[in-house]
Amino acid sequence: MVADPHGRIAGLYHDMARQVAIRIAKLSRDMSSKFPTIVVQNT
């Protein structure tokens, strides 16, 4: 990759990395535990 950043092997690695990134982006994530519960009340 470093010796030939535009070569065949670099291209294959780039394509593979892009496919992995797409799969990770498509995964659903539950972020409910990351945020506190918000309650709105009339007082």
N, C-alpha and C positions, 0 to 999 in steps of 0.2 A: 504494500500500500504506500509506504513512504517513498520507495524507490521509483514507483510508477503510479502516481495518483489517478491517472486517466486510463490505466490499463484494464485488461479483461478481468483480472482478479479483483481489482478495486471496484469495478462496475458490478460484479457479482455480489461482493460484500455490501455495496451500497443498496442494491435491490433487496437483498435479504434483510438489511436493517430497516428499510422502508416498510417491508411487509410485516415485520415484527411490530413496528411502531403503529401501523394501522390496526393490527389485532389488539394491541394494548388499548388504543383509543376507543375501540368498539366495546370493551368490557364495561359492564354496568358497575357502578360504584355506589355503595351506601355511605353517604356522608352524614347521616343523621347523628352519629355518635360524635362527630367533630364540632357540632354546634349546640349551644345550650337550648333548652326548651323556652320558648317565648309565649307568655300568657298575657292576654289583654283583658283587663277587668274594668268595669265601671266602679268607681269608688266615691 
